Amino acid sequence: MTQAPYALVVGEALIDIVEAQGTSKEIPGGSPANVALTLSRLGHESLLHTWLGDDARGKAIDQHLGASGVRLTPSSFGAERTSTALAKIGSTGAATYVFDVEWAPVPLPAGAEPPVLVHTGSIAAVLAPGAGVVERILADHRATSTITYDPNARPQLMGDAASARLTVERLVALADLVKVSDEDLAWLLGVPMDTAEQVESAARQWLELGPAIVVVTRGKHGALAVAASGACVQVPANPAVKVLDTVGAGDSFMGGLNSALWREGLLGAENRAALRQVDQTQLASIVELAAAVADITVSRAGANPPTAAELDAALAAQAG
């Protein structure tokens, strides 16, 4: 029996130790895990290949993701300990992180039904020894699957920006869709991202490496997207959104982009040509859906992305 279309997400799942207003609590997180969670809540079959300890924190992550339908590959449990990220929430709701990460995933077994989508990003794509495994997984799936990537830069783990950029741009070249924040782009490229013109110029540099679409999130300035088709859109931030915190905001935006491609029938290598031909209207719709997902996430505590029903209600309200 053929397996239903599914997304394979490769990357870290960890425990966020969140400190805010004098309190501390442990919450399952990790950028790729949050993307898998977002996809699953939006109604898409999601499989996460990660690296967890067989400990209480690893079990908590498994239960948290499983409650929303995310499956873990059997080989995800092999770490000596489950990784953590100390997240300190400031007065503006923004988070800063200190990481304790072990990342040494094993290669995926051959012979599985290929996914329509493979996503990776963040620590997993650059941290040895697992980064090499991640890059091989992407390369192995180019022939069958849409590849998406979010650098989600963590300078304290990535080291020198120039060295990190070499790795990041190899993955950009493998990807069909790339999402990056303006702050991450500025750090990686070493140039300011203060204006839309600067952001668009940098996005086009990456577009020339091979992706069909590059999307740059710009915080209060919304998002900008450029496509190989020549389409370019700027989607403003929604001023009506009340931000509680930004934990998981970029991850839910990334999950929203992938969900939008799924809804548009643009996933799978057989649809790569169509993805490279998206027009202005399609591109705007893809980014607007992702923004709506992120808007719901930032309006409530933690990395808590919406369900498909919540998203559809929000989109209907916007249309009305």
Beta strands, then each sheet from edge to edge (+ up, - down):
strand 1: 6-10
strand 2: 14-20
strand 3: 23-29
strand 4: 45-49
strand 5: 52-53
strand 6: 71-72
strand 7: 77-79
strand 8: 84-89
strand 9: 95-100
strand 10: 117-121
strand 11: 146-150
strand 12: 177-181
strand 13: 213-217
strand 14: 223-227
strand 15: 232-235
sheet 1: 6+ 4+ 1+ 10+ 11+ 12+ 13+ 14- 15+
sheet 2: 3+ 2- 8- 9+
sheet 3: 5+ 7+
end
